[in-house]
Amino acid sequence: MDAETQFAVEAVRVSKLYDTFAALRHATCNFATGGLHLILGENGAGKSTLLRIIAGLSTPNAGTVRVLNQSPGAAKGVAYMSHAPMLYDEMTAMENLSYFATLYAEPNSCGCSISPEMALRSVGLDPHLTRPVGNLSQGMRQRASVARALMADPVLLLLDEPFSNMDVEGARQMLDLLLDFKTWPSPLGTRTILLTTHQADLVLPVADTVTRIHRGAVVVDAA
Ligand SMILES: Nc1ncnc2c1ncn2[C@@H]1O[C@H](COP(=O)(O)OP(=O)(O)OP(=O)(O)O)[C@@H](O)[C@H]1O
């Protein structure tokens, strides 16, 4: 990433339609490089839609989006965690991450990675767990999902509900982990995290910015 890049993500008047329904309406929001950015909003507000567009997984109908100064999907060093599980239930956490590690070795990836073992340890999971993911507690599965995203060693980490299914203590530990991860040196530059959560009280004290979305529109974009 260019060291001069001020914003990890710039979204200008972004709209996303599903048939005639506007999941996002002229949403404009910028996320500074190096920040922990919190995106809040009611169920169905458009938070996941925005993250998916930034991740390059969904194309807006209107507006412009720049991610690490490139088009969404083109930028290296971006990892996205969906709120839906992205792991195979019948495999262990280690088997899952080892499998996905082979995908991160593809030419399109950033070329740098954190080992499956280190990613699992960093979220507090034992890499030698023999239980398949489908038999883990929901909180442990969530940790494994976050570990999968960390494994790409992202300079921009997009997390959709990383604390869901976690008790308060587990969520705190996960937040501490993310804050620590943000300080890890990266050859691609300063790390930035965007996350959505319904546990706003947990993250608000440490968030650098808060972006509120209501019915598809950005209503507050405050530092
Ligand atoms: N593929 C789709 N087809 C049709 N409508 C969709 C699709 N994806 C999302 N929507 C609708 O777009 C709106 C925004 O959805 P989105 O998932 O972005 O909200 P959200 O803020 O992430 O909500 P939650 O907090 O419940 O996860 C919702 O009304 C949702 O039903």
The ligand as an SDF file (V2000), in Angstrom:
LIG
                    3D

 31 33  0  0  0  0  0  0  0  0999 V2000
  -29.1980  -10.9760   -1.5400 N   0  0  0  0  0  0  0  0  0  0  0  0
  -30.2050  -10.2160   -1.1050 C   0  0  0  0  0  0  0  0  0  0  0  0
  -31.3780  -10.1750   -1.7370 N   0  0  0  0  0  0  0  0  0  0  0  0
  -32.3850   -9.3890   -1.3270 C   0  0  0  0  0  0  0  0  0  0  0  0
  -32.3170   -8.5930   -0.2500 N   0  0  0  0  0  0  0  0  0  0  0  0
  -31.1710   -8.5910    0.4360 C   0  0  0  0  0  0  0  0  0  0  0  0
  -30.0470   -9.3950    0.0620 C   0  0  0  0  0  0  0  0  0  0  0  0
  -29.0410   -9.1670    0.9250 N   0  0  0  0  0  0  0  0  0  0  0  0
  -29.5060   -8.2770    1.8220 C   0  0  0  0  0  0  0  0  0  0  0  0
  -30.7760   -7.9380    1.5280 N   0  0  0  0  0  0  0  0  0  0  0  0
  -31.5990   -6.9770    2.2650 C   0  0  0  0  0  0  0  0  0  0  0  0
  -30.8760   -5.7680    2.3560 O   0  0  0  0  0  0  0  0  0  0  0  0
  -31.0920   -5.1710    3.6280 C   0  0  0  0  0  0  0  0  0  0  0  0
  -29.7550   -4.9250    4.2730 C   0  0  0  0  0  0  0  0  0  0  0  0
  -29.2090   -6.1950    4.6240 O   0  0  0  0  0  0  0  0  0  0  0  0
  -27.8400   -6.3190    5.4270 P   0  0  0  0  0  0  0  0  0  0  0  0
  -27.5720   -7.7730    5.5820 O   0  0  0  0  0  0  0  0  0  0  0  0
  -26.8160   -5.5000    4.7670 O   0  0  0  0  0  0  0  0  0  0  0  0
  -28.2150   -5.6570    6.8240 O   0  0  0  0  0  0  0  0  0  0  0  0
  -27.3920   -5.6400    8.1910 P   0  0  0  0  0  0  0  0  0  0  0  0
  -27.3440   -4.2360    8.6460 O   0  0  0  0  0  0  0  0  0  0  0  0
  -26.1130   -6.3490    8.0140 O   0  0  0  0  0  0  0  0  0  0  0  0
  -28.3600   -6.4670    9.1460 O   0  0  0  0  0  0  0  0  0  0  0  0
  -28.0520   -7.4740   10.3590 P   0  0  0  0  0  0  0  0  0  0  0  0
  -27.6090   -6.6330   11.5020 O   0  0  0  0  0  0  0  0  0  0  0  0
  -29.3770   -8.1080   10.5990 O   0  0  0  0  0  0  0  0  0  0  0  0
  -27.0160   -8.4500    9.8740 O   0  0  0  0  0  0  0  0  0  0  0  0
  -32.0000   -6.1040    4.4060 C   0  0  0  0  0  0  0  0  0  0  0  0
  -33.3370   -5.6370    4.2970 O   0  0  0  0  0  0  0  0  0  0  0  0
  -31.8280   -7.4190    3.7030 C   0  0  0  0  0  0  0  0  0  0  0  0
  -33.0130   -8.2000    3.8080 O   0  0  0  0  0  0  0  0  0  0  0  0
  1  2  1  0
  2  3  1  0
  2  7  2  0
  3  4  2  0
  4  5  1  0
  5  6  2  0
  6  7  1  0
  6 10  1  0
  7  8  1  0
  8  9  2  0
  9 10  1  0
 10 11  1  0
 11 12  1  0
 11 30  1  0
 12 13  1  0
 13 14  1  0
 13 28  1  0
 14 15  1  0
 15 16  1  0
 16 17  2  0
 16 18  1  0
 16 19  1  0
 19 20  1  0
 20 21  2  0
 20 22  1  0
 20 23  1  0
 23 24  1  0
 24 25  2  0
 24 26  1  0
 24 27  1  0
 28 29  1  0
 28 30  1  0
 30 31  1  0
M  END
$$$$
